[in-house]
Amino acid sequence: MSALMPTYAPSDLAFEKGEGVYLYTADGRRFLDFCAGIAVSCLGYNHPHMVKALKDQADKVWHVSNLYRSPGQERLAQRFVEASFADRVFFCNSGAEALEAALKIARKYQRDNGHPERFRVIGCENAFHGRTLATIAAAGQAKLLEGFAPVIDAFDQVAHGNLNEMRAAITDKTAAILVEPVQGEGGLRPAPEGYLQGLREIADEFGLLLMFDEVQCGMGRTGKLFAHEWAGVIPDVVSTAKGLGGGFPLGACLTTEAAGVLGVGNHGTTYGGNPLGMAVGNAVFDILTQDGFFEHVTQMGKVLDAALHSLVEKYPTVFDETRGLGLMRGIKLKDAIVNRDFKAGLEAEGLLVAPAGDNVIRLLPPLIIQDAHIAEALSIFETVAQSYV
Ligand SMILES: *Cc1c(COP(=O)(O)O)cnc(C)c1O
C-alpha cells in the first residue's frame, strides 16, 4: 500500500474472487455487491460467457494496435449502429477518453462547418466527466479542479435540468452541450421530464452538437441500451464506458454520420479496441441484447426503487429521499448522517455500495440481480438504519 500514490482512501477489504453478485475476501467473507466496481461489473463476476470469450481470445492474440484491421471492433461497432442512434464508433479504454474524443469532435465539427470560433461546451453543475484536464474543466466542480489551475477555459456550467439557464448561457462561441442523462457521481439525478427533448431543440436552434455522457448510465444500466432512449431523443454524440467491458477497461464514443468528423490522423489510441477488449465487449453485448434482458433490468429497478421508498418511509430520520432510474439508484441521507459512515456500516454487514455527491448512497448492482438479492440488501439497510434511530 505505502508505495501507492494515495489518490484513494480504500476500505480495508481486498477481494480474492467473485461469483455472480457476490465478492469474497481471501478469508472467505462474502459480500453482496451493489457497487459492481462503480457500475462496471454489469454481468457480475465469473460470468461463463465472458470468461470463455476472454480465455479463447487470450489463446489467440491480445493486441496488434490500430495499424491493422480489427474484426472485433468492426463487429461491435456495427452492433452499436444497429442498436442505437449511432453511425460511427471510436473505441478507447476509459470514460475520460470517451469524453475527450467527444470534446475534440465538438471543436472539429464546428470548424468543419465553417465555425472555427465555436469551441465552448456547456455542461451542468454537479457533473462528472472524468479526471483529465479537459474533463475536470468540463465538469467544473471546485473539488475536482483544486490544485490544477489554470483551468482550461472552454467550458460553462448551468443548473442541471434548467433549460432557460442553458439557453441563456449560449454565446457565439458555443460548440456543444454535454449532459449526463442521469447524473451519477453528482448524486443520482435523472433528467427531469422534457429536459433532454428541450436540449435537442436548443442544440438544433443554435447549430450545436448535443452530446450525452453515458459512461455510467449507458450500457443497459437504466433498462435501455442508453438512458437517453427513455426520452426518445436522438443525440449527436454519446460517450460510454463502465459497463461496456463488464470489467475489462473499455470506452467508446458514438456519433451520427454528420458528427463523425474524426478522420485519419485526427485522433488515435494505442490500446483502444484491442482484440482482448473487443472479445469481452462483444461478449457483454451478446448478453445485454438477449431477449428480455433489458426488461429484467427495468423490473429489478422497480423492485429496488420500491424497497428504497419503503426505507425512506420507515426511517424518516435517517433517509431524506430516493431517486434514480433503472438499476442506477440513490438514497439520500439526512444531513446529520455522513454517507461514507453509513456505507462503512453497510460494508460491516456484508453489503457493498458506492458513495455519491449530495450525501447520497449509490446502488449500482450487477444487472443480473434477482428479487432475493434486493431483499437481502434491504434487510442489511434496515439493520444499519436501526443503529441510527
Ligand atoms: C466514471 C465516469 C467517467 C470517467 O470514466 P473513467 O473510466 O474513470 O475515466 C465519466 N463520466 C461519467 C458520467 C462517469 O460516471
The ligand as a Tripos MOL2 file, in Angstrom:
@<TRIPOS>MOLECULE
LIG
   15    15     1     0     0
SMALL
NO_CHARGES

@<TRIPOS>ATOM
      1 C1        -16.8700    7.2010  -14.4090 C.3       1 LIG1
      2 C2        -17.3400    8.3100  -15.2650 C.ar      1 LIG1
      3 C3        -16.4740    8.9840  -16.1340 C.ar      1 LIG1
      4 C4        -14.9940    8.7030  -16.1880 C.3       1 LIG1
      5 O1        -14.7100    7.3940  -16.5290 O.3       1 LIG1
      6 P1        -13.2110    6.8250  -16.2740 P.3       1 LIG1
      7 O2        -13.2610    5.4690  -16.8840 O.co2     1 LIG1
      8 O3        -12.9980    6.8210  -14.7970 O.co2     1 LIG1
      9 O4        -12.2810    7.7350  -16.9710 O.co2     1 LIG1
     10 C5        -17.0090    9.9500  -16.9490 C.ar      1 LIG1
     11 N1        -18.3190   10.2620  -16.9160 N.ar      1 LIG1
     12 C6        -19.1760    9.6490  -16.0770 C.ar      1 LIG1
     13 C7        -20.6160   10.0210  -16.1040 C.3       1 LIG1
     14 C8        -18.7130    8.6600  -15.2110 C.ar      1 LIG1
     15 O5        -19.5530    8.0710  -14.3650 O.3       1 LIG1
@<TRIPOS>BOND
     1     1     2 1
     2     2     3 ar
     3     2    14 ar
     4     3     4 1
     5     3    10 ar
     6     4     5 1
     7     5     6 1
     8     6     7 2
     9     6     8 1
    10     6     9 1
    11    10    11 ar
    12    11    12 ar
    13    12    13 1
    14    12    14 ar
    15    14    15 1
@<TRIPOS>SUBSTRUCTURE
     1 LIG1         1 GROUP 0 **** ****
